[in-house]
Amino acid sequence: MGRKGENLEAFHKGVISEPIIAGNHCTAKMDYDVTFKEKGRMQMEEVGVFEVKDGKIINKYFVYDMWFLIKINNEAPDLGAFFMT
């Protein structure tokens, strides 16, 4: 799979929820309305989890529907990214 955003033609709208903060982590839901070069206009949603240290994001993880990626790329998703150590 290519890099995220590689096939992006237009970004129409993005909405980010209020963050939920727990210690040095925070999370937020993100909704996007985007147009991809090969697939046209789609709505996408994901949840971001961020780890913060000294006021800077040091780790970030995104959870989203894998079928969305298959629709964009016409290929099976690479699940290796979800088993990072």
Biopython code that builds the backbone (N, CA, C, O; Angstrom):
import numpy as np
from Bio.PDB.StructureBuilder import StructureBuilder

atoms = [
    (1, "MET", "N", (0.837, -1.180, 0.000)),
    (1, "MET", "CA", (0.000, 0.000, 0.000)),
    (1, "MET", "C", (0.875, 1.233, 0.000)),
    (1, "MET", "O", (1.952, 1.246, 0.595)),
    (2, "GLY", "N", (0.415, 2.248, -0.657)),
    (2, "GLY", "CA", (1.152, 3.497, -0.692)),
    (2, "GLY", "C", (0.988, 4.273, 0.599)),
    (2, "GLY", "O", (0.232, 3.886, 1.490)),
    (3, "ARG", "N", (1.714, 5.375, 0.677)),
    (3, "ARG", "CA", (1.606, 6.223, 1.858)),
    (3, "ARG", "C", (0.231, 6.855, 1.926)),
    (3, "ARG", "O", (-0.386, 7.149, 0.902)),
    (4, "LYS", "N", (-0.239, 7.060, 3.144)),
    (4, "LYS", "CA", (-1.532, 7.693, 3.362)),
    (4, "LYS", "C", (-1.497, 9.085, 2.741)),
    (4, "LYS", "O", (-0.553, 9.843, 2.964)),
    (5, "GLY", "N", (-2.507, 9.416, 1.975)),
    (5, "GLY", "CA", (-2.578, 10.724, 1.340)),
    (5, "GLY", "C", (-2.025, 10.749, -0.072)),
    (5, "GLY", "O", (-2.223, 11.726, -0.795)),
    (6, "GLU", "N", (-1.338, 9.696, -0.476)),
    (6, "GLU", "CA", (-0.727, 9.646, -1.798)),
    (6, "GLU", "C", (-1.762, 9.764, -2.913)),
    (6, "GLU", "O", (-1.500, 10.401, -3.934)),
    (7, "ASN", "N", (-2.931, 9.159, -2.728)),
    (7, "ASN", "CA", (-3.986, 9.189, -3.735)),
    (7, "ASN", "C", (-5.005, 10.288, -3.481)),
    (7, "ASN", "O", (-6.027, 10.355, -4.165)),
    (8, "LEU", "N", (-4.745, 11.142, -2.516)),
    (8, "LEU", "CA", (-5.696, 12.181, -2.139)),
    (8, "LEU", "C", (-5.755, 13.270, -3.203)),
    (8, "LEU", "O", (-4.738, 13.858, -3.571)),
    (9, "GLU", "N", (-6.955, 13.522, -3.684)),
    (9, "GLU", "CA", (-7.156, 14.577, -4.680)),
    (9, "GLU", "C", (-7.650, 15.861, -4.022)),
    (9, "GLU", "O", (-7.182, 16.948, -4.358)),
    (10, "ALA", "N", (-8.600, 15.744, -3.080)),
    (10, "ALA", "CA", (-9.142, 16.925, -2.411)),
    (10, "ALA", "C", (-9.556, 16.585, -0.983)),
    (10, "ALA", "O", (-10.089, 15.508, -0.714)),
    (11, "PHE", "N", (-9.305, 17.509, -0.090)),
    (11, "PHE", "CA", (-9.723, 17.404, 1.308)),
    (11, "PHE", "C", (-10.831, 18.431, 1.492)),
    (11, "PHE", "O", (-10.571, 19.634, 1.493)),
    (12, "HIS", "N", (-12.074, 17.959, 1.649)),
    (12, "HIS", "CA", (-13.224, 18.850, 1.697)),
    (12, "HIS", "C", (-13.533, 19.345, 3.103)),
    (12, "HIS", "O", (-13.869, 20.513, 3.300)),
    (13, "LYS", "N", (-13.417, 18.445, 4.082)),
    (13, "LYS", "CA", (-13.799, 18.808, 5.441)),
    (13, "LYS", "C", (-13.178, 17.844, 6.431)),
    (13, "LYS", "O", (-13.024, 16.656, 6.144)),
    (14, "GLY", "N", (-12.823, 18.358, 7.593)),
    (14, "GLY", "CA", (-12.326, 17.533, 8.682)),
    (14, "GLY", "C", (-12.881, 18.041, 9.995)),
    (14, "GLY", "O", (-12.906, 19.246, 10.244)),
    (15, "VAL", "N", (-13.326, 17.122, 10.833)),
    (15, "VAL", "CA", (-13.868, 17.469, 12.145)),
    (15, "VAL", "C", (-13.167, 16.603, 13.183)),
    (15, "VAL", "O", (-13.076, 15.386, 13.028)),
    (16, "ILE", "N", (-12.671, 17.240, 14.244)),
    (16, "ILE", "CA", (-11.998, 16.519, 15.320)),
    (16, "ILE", "C", (-12.769, 16.765, 16.610)),
    (16, "ILE", "O", (-13.095, 17.904, 16.944)),
    (17, "SER", "N", (-13.060, 15.676, 17.336)),
    (17, "SER", "CA", (-13.815, 15.776, 18.587)),
    (17, "SER", "C", (-12.967, 16.420, 19.685)),
    (17, "SER", "O", (-11.762, 16.617, 19.532)),
    (18, "GLU", "N", (-13.626, 16.739, 20.783)),
    (18, "GLU", "CA", (-12.896, 17.191, 21.968)),
    (18, "GLU", "C", (-12.018, 16.032, 22.440)),
    (18, "GLU", "O", (-12.445, 14.878, 22.382)),
    (19, "PRO", "N", (-10.811, 16.316, 22.901)),
    (19, "PRO", "CA", (-9.936, 15.222, 23.349)),
    (19, "PRO", "C", (-10.365, 14.654, 24.690)),
    (19, "PRO", "O", (-10.972, 15.336, 25.516)),
    (20, "ILE", "N", (-10.037, 13.402, 24.875)),
    (20, "ILE", "CA", (-10.160, 12.746, 26.173)),
    (20, "ILE", "C", (-8.728, 12.542, 26.652)),
    (20, "ILE", "O", (-7.912, 11.943, 25.951)),
    (21, "ILE", "N", (-8.428, 13.039, 27.844)),
    (21, "ILE", "CA", (-7.056, 13.006, 28.353)),
    (21, "ILE", "C", (-6.961, 12.053, 29.533)),
    (21, "ILE", "O", (-7.790, 12.081, 30.443)),
    (22, "ALA", "N", (-5.934, 11.208, 29.502)),
    (22, "ALA", "CA", (-5.674, 10.258, 30.589)),
    (22, "ALA", "C", (-4.167, 10.192, 30.783)),
    (22, "ALA", "O", (-3.459, 9.555, 30.002)),
    (23, "GLY", "N", (-3.682, 10.850, 31.824)),
    (23, "GLY", "CA", (-2.246, 10.850, 32.093)),
    (23, "GLY", "C", (-1.486, 11.500, 30.947)),
    (23, "GLY", "O", (-1.744, 12.649, 30.591)),
    (24, "ASN", "N", (-0.548, 10.755, 30.376)),
    (24, "ASN", "CA", (0.239, 11.293, 29.262)),
    (24, "ASN", "C", (-0.276, 10.816, 27.900)),
    (24, "ASN", "O", (0.464, 10.808, 26.916)),
    (25, "HIS", "N", (-1.555, 10.419, 27.857)),
    (25, "HIS", "CA", (-2.194, 10.015, 26.609)),
    (25, "HIS", "C", (-3.454, 10.844, 26.381)),
    (25, "HIS", "O", (-4.087, 11.310, 27.328)),
    (26, "CYS", "N", (-3.803, 11.018, 25.123)),
    (26, "CYS", "CA", (-5.092, 11.616, 24.792)),
    (26, "CYS", "C", (-5.607, 10.947, 23.523)),
    (26, "CYS", "O", (-4.845, 10.367, 22.750)),
    (27, "THR", "N", (-6.909, 11.042, 23.330)),
    (27, "THR", "CA", (-7.534, 10.435, 22.161)),
    (27, "THR", "C", (-8.597, 11.374, 21.615)),
    (27, "THR", "O", (-9.158, 12.183, 22.354)),
    (28, "ALA", "N", (-8.870, 11.268, 20.336)),
    (28, "ALA", "CA", (-9.916, 12.069, 19.697)),
    (28, "ALA", "C", (-10.428, 11.320, 18.473)),
    (28, "ALA", "O", (-9.688, 10.578, 17.827)),
    (29, "LYS", "N", (-11.703, 11.525, 18.168)),
    (29, "LYS", "CA", (-12.312, 10.952, 16.961)),
    (29, "LYS", "C", (-12.178, 11.982, 15.845)),
    (29, "LYS", "O", (-12.383, 13.176, 16.065)),
    (30, "MET", "N", (-11.834, 11.517, 14.654)),
    (30, "MET", "CA", (-11.644, 12.404, 13.510)),
    (30, "MET", "C", (-12.498, 11.924, 12.347)),
    (30, "MET", "O", (-12.471, 10.746, 11.989)),
    (31, "ASP", "N", (-13.251, 12.838, 11.764)),
    (31, "ASP", "CA", (-14.088, 12.544, 10.596)),
    (31, "ASP", "C", (-13.569, 13.359, 9.418)),
    (31, "ASP", "O", (-13.252, 14.540, 9.562)),
    (32, "TYR", "N", (-13.485, 12.729, 8.263)),
    (32, "TYR", "CA", (-12.983, 13.394, 7.062)),
    (32, "TYR", "C", (-13.934, 13.195, 5.891)),
    (32, "TYR", "O", (-14.575, 12.151, 5.764)),
    (33, "ASP", "N", (-14.013, 14.190, 5.056)),
    (33, "ASP", "CA", (-14.716, 14.116, 3.778)),
    (33, "ASP", "C", (-13.652, 14.409, 2.730)),
    (33, "ASP", "O", (-13.187, 15.542, 2.612)),
    (34, "VAL", "N", (-13.267, 13.389, 1.968)),
    (34, "VAL", "CA", (-12.144, 13.504, 1.037)),
    (34, "VAL", "C", (-12.486, 12.912, -0.327)),
    (34, "VAL", "O", (-13.404, 12.101, -0.451)),
    (35, "THR", "N", (-11.749, 13.322, -1.330)),
    (35, "THR", "CA", (-11.864, 12.738, -2.663)),
    (35, "THR", "C", (-10.525, 12.117, -3.028)),
    (35, "THR", "O", (-9.481, 12.765, -2.961)),
    (36, "PHE", "N", (-10.576, 10.835, -3.420)),
    (36, "PHE", "CA", (-9.385, 10.127, -3.864)),
    (36, "PHE", "C", (-9.365, 10.062, -5.391)),
    (36, "PHE", "O", (-10.413, 9.988, -6.033)),
    (37, "LYS", "N", (-8.177, 10.091, -5.956)),
    (37, "LYS", "CA", (-8.013, 10.102, -7.408)),
    (37, "LYS", "C", (-8.718, 8.936, -8.083)),
    (37, "LYS", "O", (-9.376, 9.118, -9.107)),
    (38, "GLU", "N", (-8.589, 7.746, -7.521)),
    (38, "GLU", "CA", (-9.121, 6.556, -8.185)),
    (38, "GLU", "C", (-10.490, 6.126, -7.685)),
    (38, "GLU", "O", (-11.172, 5.363, -8.368)),
    (39, "LYS", "N", (-10.917, 6.593, -6.505)),
    (39, "LYS", "CA", (-12.153, 6.088, -5.908)),
    (39, "LYS", "C", (-13.237, 7.135, -5.720)),
    (39, "LYS", "O", (-14.359, 6.800, -5.340)),
    (40, "GLY", "N", (-12.925, 8.380, -5.976)),
    (40, "GLY", "CA", (-13.934, 9.413, -5.815)),
    (40, "GLY", "C", (-14.071, 9.870, -4.367)),
    (40, "GLY", "O", (-13.198, 9.641, -3.531)),
    (41, "ARG", "N", (-15.189, 10.518, -4.105)),
    (41, "ARG", "CA", (-15.429, 11.128, -2.798)),
    (41, "ARG", "C", (-15.905, 10.090, -1.784)),
    (41, "ARG", "O", (-16.764, 9.260, -2.082)),
    (42, "MET", "N", (-15.321, 10.154, -0.557)),
    (42, "MET", "CA", (-15.656, 9.209, 0.507)),
    (42, "MET", "C", (-15.615, 9.915, 1.855)),
    (42, "MET", "O", (-14.951, 10.938, 2.024)),
    (43, "GLN", "N", (-16.338, 9.346, 2.799)),
    (43, "GLN", "CA", (-16.255, 9.783, 4.180)),
    (43, "GLN", "C", (-15.425, 8.755, 4.941)),
    (43, "GLN", "O", (-15.566, 7.549, 4.737)),
    (44, "MET", "N", (-14.563, 9.248, 5.816)),
    (44, "MET", "CA", (-13.678, 8.376, 6.580)),
    (44, "MET", "C", (-13.719, 8.816, 8.032)),
    (44, "MET", "O", (-13.814, 10.009, 8.319)),
    (45, "GLU", "N", (-13.648, 7.862, 8.948)),
    (45, "GLU", "CA", (-13.540, 8.204, 10.362)),
    (45, "GLU", "C", (-12.468, 7.339, 10.994)),
    (45, "GLU", "O", (-12.267, 6.185, 10.615)),
    (46, "GLU", "N", (-11.781, 7.926, 11.972)),
    (46, "GLU", "CA", (-10.751, 7.201, 12.686)),
    (46, "GLU", "C", (-10.623, 7.770, 14.088)),
    (46, "GLU", "O", (-11.092, 8.870, 14.379)),
    (47, "VAL", "N", (-9.981, 7.002, 14.942)),
    (47, "VAL", "CA", (-9.690, 7.442, 16.297)),
    (47, "VAL", "C", (-8.173, 7.524, 16.422)),
    (47, "VAL", "O", (-7.458, 6.588, 16.067)),
    (48, "GLY", "N", (-7.700, 8.642, 16.925)),
    (48, "GLY", "CA", (-6.270, 8.826, 17.141)),
    (48, "GLY", "C", (-5.948, 8.737, 18.622)),
    (48, "GLY", "O", (-6.662, 9.297, 19.454)),
    (49, "VAL", "N", (-4.875, 8.037, 18.950)),
    (49, "VAL", "CA", (-4.382, 7.956, 20.323)),
    (49, "VAL", "C", (-2.963, 8.509, 20.302)),
    (49, "VAL", "O", (-2.126, 8.069, 19.515)),
    (50, "PHE", "N", (-2.704, 9.473, 21.171)),
    (50, "PHE", "CA", (-1.424, 10.177, 21.173)),
    (50, "PHE", "C", (-0.770, 10.082, 22.540)),
    (50, "PHE", "O", (-1.427, 10.254, 23.567)),
    (51, "GLU", "N", (0.531, 9.807, 22.544)),
    (51, "GLU", "CA", (1.310, 9.798, 23.780)),
    (51, "GLU", "C", (2.166, 11.054, 23.796)),
    (51, "GLU", "O", (2.845, 11.366, 22.817)),
    (52, "VAL", "N", (2.129, 11.774, 24.916)),
    (52, "VAL", "CA", (2.805, 13.068, 25.016)),
    (52, "VAL", "C", (3.880, 13.011, 26.096)),
    (52, "VAL", "O", (3.673, 12.435, 27.164)),
    (53, "LYS", "N", (5.033, 13.616, 25.805)),
    (53, "LYS", "CA", (6.112, 13.739, 26.786)),
    (53, "LYS", "C", (6.757, 15.110, 26.597)),
    (53, "LYS", "O", (7.112, 15.490, 25.481)),
    (54, "ASP", "N", (6.900, 15.830, 27.672)),
    (54, "ASP", "CA", (7.497, 17.173, 27.634)),
    (54, "ASP", "C", (6.787, 18.079, 26.624)),
    (54, "ASP", "O", (7.425, 18.879, 25.940)),
    (55, "GLY", "N", (5.462, 17.942, 26.538)),
    (55, "GLY", "CA", (4.662, 18.807, 25.671)),
    (55, "GLY", "C", (4.703, 18.456, 24.194)),
    (55, "GLY", "O", (4.179, 19.205, 23.369)),
    (56, "LYS", "N", (5.318, 17.325, 23.842)),
    (56, "LYS", "CA", (5.417, 16.914, 22.439)),
    (56, "LYS", "C", (4.840, 15.518, 22.251)),
    (56, "LYS", "O", (4.952, 14.669, 23.135)),
    (57, "ILE", "N", (4.224, 15.286, 21.099)),
    (57, "ILE", "CA", (3.712, 13.957, 20.769)),
    (57, "ILE", "C", (4.896, 13.058, 20.442)),
    (57, "ILE", "O", (5.675, 13.346, 19.534)),
    (58, "ILE", "N", (5.023, 11.964, 21.191)),
    (58, "ILE", "CA", (6.143, 11.043, 20.946)),
    (58, "ILE", "C", (5.699, 9.747, 20.276)),
    (58, "ILE", "O", (6.518, 9.052, 19.675)),
    (59, "ASN", "N", (4.416, 9.415, 20.371)),
    (59, "ASN", "CA", (3.861, 8.245, 19.690)),
    (59, "ASN", "C", (2.437, 8.574, 19.277)),
    (59, "ASN", "O", (1.729, 9.299, 19.976)),
    (60, "LYS", "N", (2.024, 8.038, 18.143)),
    (60, "LYS", "CA", (0.638, 8.215, 17.713)),
    (60, "LYS", "C", (0.172, 6.948, 17.004)),
    (60, "LYS", "O", (0.917, 6.318, 16.253)),
    (61, "TYR", "N", (-1.067, 6.602, 17.265)),
    (61, "TYR", "CA", (-1.673, 5.405, 16.695)),
    (61, "TYR", "C", (-3.044, 5.790, 16.158)),
    (61, "TYR", "O", (-3.728, 6.627, 16.747)),
    (62, "PHE", "N", (-3.445, 5.193, 15.058)),
    (62, "PHE", "CA", (-4.738, 5.489, 14.465)),
    (62, "PHE", "C", (-5.510, 4.196, 14.252)),
    (62, "PHE", "O", (-4.971, 3.211, 13.747)),
    (63, "VAL", "N", (-6.751, 4.213, 14.636)),
    (63, "VAL", "CA", (-7.628, 3.059, 14.485)),
    (63, "VAL", "C", (-8.712, 3.447, 13.495)),
    (63, "VAL", "O", (-9.398, 4.453, 13.675)),
    (64, "TYR", "N", (-8.861, 2.646, 12.448)),
    (64, "TYR", "CA", (-9.857, 2.933, 11.423)),
    (64, "TYR", "C", (-10.289, 1.630, 10.782)),
    (64, "TYR", "O", (-9.654, 0.591, 10.963)),
    (65, "ASP", "N", (-11.347, 1.697, 10.052)),
    (65, "ASP", "CA", (-11.922, 0.536, 9.382)),
    (65, "ASP", "C", (-10.984, 0.085, 8.260)),
    (65, "ASP", "O", (-10.755, 0.829, 7.306)),
    (66, "MET", "N", (-10.451, -1.112, 8.370)),
    (66, "MET", "CA", (-9.527, -1.620, 7.351)),
    (66, "MET", "C", (-10.199, -1.781, 5.995)),
    (66, "MET", "O", (-9.536, -1.687, 4.963)),
    (67, "TRP", "N", (-11.508, -2.023, 5.984)),
    (67, "TRP", "CA", (-12.197, -2.165, 4.701)),
    (67, "TRP", "C", (-12.168, -0.870, 3.911)),
    (67, "TRP", "O", (-12.254, -0.888, 2.683)),
    (68, "PHE", "N", (-12.049, 0.242, 4.600)),
    (68, "PHE", "CA", (-11.917, 1.526, 3.917)),
    (68, "PHE", "C", (-10.652, 1.532, 3.067)),
    (68, "PHE", "O", (-10.668, 2.000, 1.929)),
    (69, "LEU", "N", (-9.561, 1.015, 3.615)),
    (69, "LEU", "CA", (-8.306, 0.960, 2.856)),
    (69, "LEU", "C", (-8.413, 0.028, 1.662)),
    (69, "LEU", "O", (-7.879, 0.316, 0.591)),
    (70, "ILE", "N", (-9.099, -1.082, 1.845)),
    (70, "ILE", "CA", (-9.259, -2.011, 0.731)),
    (70, "ILE", "C", (-10.036, -1.330, -0.399)),
    (70, "ILE", "O", (-9.703, -1.507, -1.571)),
    (71, "LYS", "N", (-11.056, -0.562, -0.059)),
    (71, "LYS", "CA", (-11.830, 0.156, -1.075)),
    (71, "LYS", "C", (-10.949, 1.128, -1.843)),
    (71, "LYS", "O", (-11.122, 1.308, -3.048)),
    (72, "ILE", "N", (-10.007, 1.752, -1.152)),
    (72, "ILE", "CA", (-9.127, 2.729, -1.806)),
    (72, "ILE", "C", (-8.078, 2.039, -2.660)),
    (72, "ILE", "O", (-7.841, 2.441, -3.799)),
    (73, "ASN", "N", (-7.447, 1.002, -2.120)),
    (73, "ASN", "CA", (-6.280, 0.402, -2.767)),
    (73, "ASN", "C", (-6.554, -0.876, -3.552)),
    (73, "ASN", "O", (-5.677, -1.357, -4.269)),
    (74, "ASN", "N", (-7.764, -1.435, -3.428)),
    (74, "ASN", "CA", (-8.080, -2.693, -4.103)),
    (74, "ASN", "C", (-7.079, -3.796, -3.767)),
    (74, "ASN", "O", (-6.734, -4.610, -4.623)),
    (75, "GLU", "N", (-6.618, -3.817, -2.529)),
    (75, "GLU", "CA", (-5.692, -4.859, -2.110)),
    (75, "GLU", "C", (-5.896, -5.137, -0.624)),
    (75, "GLU", "O", (-6.477, -4.326, 0.096)),
    (76, "ALA", "N", (-5.420, -6.269, -0.186)),
    (76, "ALA", "CA", (-5.555, -6.635, 1.227)),
    (76, "ALA", "C", (-4.691, -5.715, 2.073)),
    (76, "ALA", "O", (-3.591, -5.347, 1.661)),
    (77, "PRO", "N", (-5.182, -5.336, 3.261)),
    (77, "PRO", "CA", (-4.404, -4.444, 4.122)),
    (77, "PRO", "C", (-3.184, -5.140, 4.716)),
    (77, "PRO", "O", (-3.179, -6.357, 4.900)),
    (78, "ASP", "N", (-2.157, -4.359, 5.012)),
    (78, "ASP", "CA", (-0.961, -4.851, 5.675)),
    (78, "ASP", "C", (-1.171, -4.728, 7.181)),
    (78, "ASP", "O", (-1.066, -3.636, 7.738)),
    (79, "LEU", "N", (-1.466, -5.842, 7.834)),
    (79, "LEU", "CA", (-1.755, -5.801, 9.257)),
    (79, "LEU", "C", (-0.503, -5.701, 10.115)),
    (79, "LEU", "O", (-0.607, -5.544, 11.332)),
    (80, "GLY", "N", (0.663, -5.788, 9.520)),
    (80, "GLY", "CA", (1.915, -5.682, 10.270)),
    (80, "GLY", "C", (2.028, -4.387, 11.045)),
    (80, "GLY", "O", (2.631, -4.368, 12.118)),
    (81, "ALA", "N", (1.462, -3.295, 10.531)),
    (81, "ALA", "CA", (1.533, -2.003, 11.196)),
    (81, "ALA", "C", (0.810, -2.027, 12.533)),
    (81, "ALA", "O", (1.106, -1.210, 13.405)),
    (82, "PHE", "N", (-0.130, -2.941, 12.713)),
    (82, "PHE", "CA", (-0.891, -2.995, 13.946)),
    (82, "PHE", "C", (-0.194, -3.819, 15.029)),
    (82, "PHE", "O", (-0.684, -3.904, 16.155)),
    (83, "PHE", "N", (0.939, -4.422, 14.697)),
    (83, "PHE", "CA", (1.662, -5.231, 15.666)),
    (83, "PHE", "C", (3.027, -4.627, 15.940)),
    (83, "PHE", "O", (4.016, -5.344, 16.088)),
    (84, "MET", "N", (3.075, -3.297, 16.006)),
    (84, "MET", "CA", (4.328, -2.601, 16.274)),
    (84, "MET", "C", (4.762, -2.846, 17.715)),
    (84, "MET", "O", (3.932, -2.980, 18.614)),
    (85, "THR", "N", (6.045, -2.900, 17.913)),
    (85, "THR", "CA", (6.538, -3.087, 19.282)),
    (85, "THR", "C", (7.121, -1.801, 19.801)),
    (85, "THR", "O", (7.591, -1.751, 20.938)),
]
sb = StructureBuilder()
sb.init_structure("model")
sb.init_model(0)
sb.init_chain("A")
sb.init_seg("    ")
for serial, (resi, resn, name, xyz) in enumerate(atoms, 1):
    if name == "N":
        sb.init_residue(resn, " ", resi, " ")
    sb.init_atom(name, np.array(xyz, "f"), 0.0, 1.0, " ", f" {name:<3s}", serial, name[0])
structure = sb.get_structure()
